[in-house]
Amino acid sequence: MDRPNRPSALSPSTLGPQPSVHAEQGRVIASLPTGDSVEILLYGATVTSWKSNGRQNLWLSSAAKLDGSKAVRGGIPVVFPVFGPPPKGHATSALPQHGFARTSHWEYLGSSSSESGALAKGGDDSIKLDFGLSAAQISDEARKAWGYDFALVYTVTLGKDRLQTMLNVQNKGDKTFDFQMLLHTYFQVKDISKTTVNGLGSQPYVDKVLNATTHTQTTPSLSITGEVDRVYAQIRQDTTSIVEDGKPSIDVVRDNLDDTVVWNPWIEKANGLGDFEPKDGYKNMICIEVGAVDGWQKLEPGETFEGGQIVKSNL
Ligand SMILES: O=P(O)(O)OC[C@H]1O[C@@H](O)[C@H](O)[C@@H](O)[C@@H]1O
């Protein structure tokens, strides 16, 4: 049963330990009686922490700016309405790389908890947090660069050992627009030399390291031994898994999204990113980024699109 709550806190209950939510100083923190927790910065609606079973599942640079001065280097930045550098001559061309969602101040819309939602397992609770961003809430500069009337609702649901993040895009105006979206998730891994990515075998991909040429992955699993920046499109399998020391540690399940980007900057690129610290942090992270980035999603006036992911920790 859904239990709607005010943004500030959940009601006390006599039914035993309950999920808790705190909204404070530009961030929202939620936790479950199981110890699972999530933290979201309103700046970018960026998930900056997701813990399960005592483990931090996300990588966050120690030099990440959390003060709203720059997109967060780590966690789960939301990419919208364009992925990568905007193409010339396109409606998004005046926007910065990866658009404006990750650098906008979102609104916290509130929480609800559930004992039977999609993420509730074996009687465990889950908690759902909603964040909103509309055309009126972005900077004048962003609105000038992309003048469409839209509303985004980003829903983060915490369950035992799992996190769901869904982006809902609405066209509120009278003009059709094209967009791309992506959830740029930085996962923490113990040792990149013992990490592989499964679920992308036999898939074609565009290799951004090799001048955006198209290749097909011939092996069932991908080992990371240098800079990787690949855009896999129209993937047949829903689940991409991070395998550490031969065991699947994280499963990433796409929901209504066909594409996935795999990124690790490795030594040189990490050195060139001022907010990437420690510099050898590339050994402890891998980005698996689900999205709709192959071509454009067209949204007619009044239409809605929703896509996202469920990430599961097996540790
Ligand atoms: O430095 P940014 O803008 O956060 O982007 C990081 C990376 O994001 C990835 O999604 C892109 O495929 C890479 O090309 C890019 O370098």
The ligand as an SDF file (V2000), in Angstrom:
LIG
                    3D

 16 16  0  0  0  0  0  0  0  0999 V2000
   33.3480   15.1170  -18.5830 O   0  0  0  0  0  0  0  0  0  0  0  0
   31.8570   14.8620  -18.8120 P   0  0  0  0  0  0  0  0  0  0  0  0
   31.1950   15.9710  -19.5920 O   0  0  0  0  0  0  0  0  0  0  0  0
   31.1450   14.5630  -17.5290 O   0  0  0  0  0  0  0  0  0  0  0  0
   31.7530   13.5710  -19.7100 O   0  0  0  0  0  0  0  0  0  0  0  0
   32.3320   12.3850  -19.3030 C   0  0  0  0  0  0  0  0  0  0  0  0
   32.1590   11.3020  -20.3840 C   0  0  0  0  0  0  0  0  0  0  0  0
   30.8100   10.9580  -20.4600 O   0  0  0  0  0  0  0  0  0  0  0  0
   30.5450    9.8290  -21.2970 C   0  0  0  0  0  0  0  0  0  0  0  0
   29.1820    9.5610  -21.2700 O   0  0  0  0  0  0  0  0  0  0  0  0
   30.9670   10.1540  -22.7040 C   0  0  0  0  0  0  0  0  0  0  0  0
   30.7370    9.0320  -23.5560 O   0  0  0  0  0  0  0  0  0  0  0  0
   32.4340   10.5490  -22.7150 C   0  0  0  0  0  0  0  0  0  0  0  0
   32.8160   10.9040  -24.0470 O   0  0  0  0  0  0  0  0  0  0  0  0
   32.6660   11.6880  -21.7570 C   0  0  0  0  0  0  0  0  0  0  0  0
   34.0660   11.9870  -21.7250 O   0  0  0  0  0  0  0  0  0  0  0  0
  1  2  2  0
  2  3  1  0
  2  4  1  0
  2  5  1  0
  5  6  1  0
  6  7  1  0
  7  8  1  0
  7 15  1  0
  8  9  1  0
  9 10  1  0
  9 11  1  0
 11 12  1  0
 11 13  1  0
 13 14  1  0
 13 15  1  0
 15 16  1  0
M  END
$$$$
